[in-house]
Amino acid sequence: ADLGCGSAERLIRLANKSESFIGIGIDISPQALSLAREAISAEGLGGQVSVLEGDAKSLTHRPEFDQVALVSTFMMGHDLWPRDAFTDSLTKLGAAFPNAQHLILCDTYRCDDDVYDSELPVFTLAFETAHAIMNQRIPSLREWIEVFEDSGWQLADLIDFTLPPFTALLQLTRETPVPSRHQSASQEDARERCG
């Protein structure tokens, strides 16, 4: 299941790579879902990919969610903050997808204030400024990591990216996490860069 699927591009790409792939896209925008349905139909993937309207902040269980093993969200998790609202959303996701053992969350993060200097990339400054205008604070990497334990999910892996800057892919699980080759180095480097 892909939360904030937009035009379902990620799901379509995965379905085109594997005939056994089944994906559900969820988005709050009827216009985006209309584009997604057109694209799915054009690719002949109606048997593999479906989309439905829903708000990631308040998803509830549907029978089709029972088959979902992995939930993903790309660059929209920060929209679920502040912390209490994000924790509540993750808890609801766990209930909505009872058999999903993995959650992939890829999002940007804010560096602690004492790290800011004139070398910050334009993308970072523009992204954080735009969200500040909307009265939305981007969480730091430390805040991302700390919030998971309160929601029933555990951090299993973290991959820190430099492009776009200050972006991390976080793999969460409801199983006992197994550290990977990326985790310790990436977490240490990210903490060193951003407190």
Secondary structure as GFF3:
##gff-version 3
##sequence-region A 1 195
A	DSSP	beta_strand	2	3	.	.	.	ID=ss1
A	DSSP	alpha_helix	9	17	.	.	.	ID=ss2
A	DSSP	beta_strand	23	27	.	.	.	ID=ss3
A	DSSP	alpha_helix	30	42	.	.	.	ID=ss4
A	DSSP	beta_strand	49	53	.	.	.	ID=ss5
A	DSSP	three_ten_helix	63	67	.	.	.	ID=ss6
A	DSSP	beta_strand	70	74	.	.	.	ID=ss7
A	DSSP	three_ten_helix	77	80	.	.	.	ID=ss8
A	DSSP	alpha_helix	83	96	.	.	.	ID=ss9
A	DSSP	beta_strand	102	108	.	.	.	ID=ss10
A	DSSP	three_ten_helix	113	115	.	.	.	ID=ss11
A	DSSP	alpha_helix	122	133	.	.	.	ID=ss12
A	DSSP	alpha_helix	141	148	.	.	.	ID=ss13
A	DSSP	three_ten_helix	149	151	.	.	.	ID=ss14
A	DSSP	beta_strand	154	161	.	.	.	ID=ss15
A	DSSP	beta_strand	167	173	.	.	.	ID=ss16
A	DSSP	alpha_helix	183	194	.	.	.	ID=ss17
###
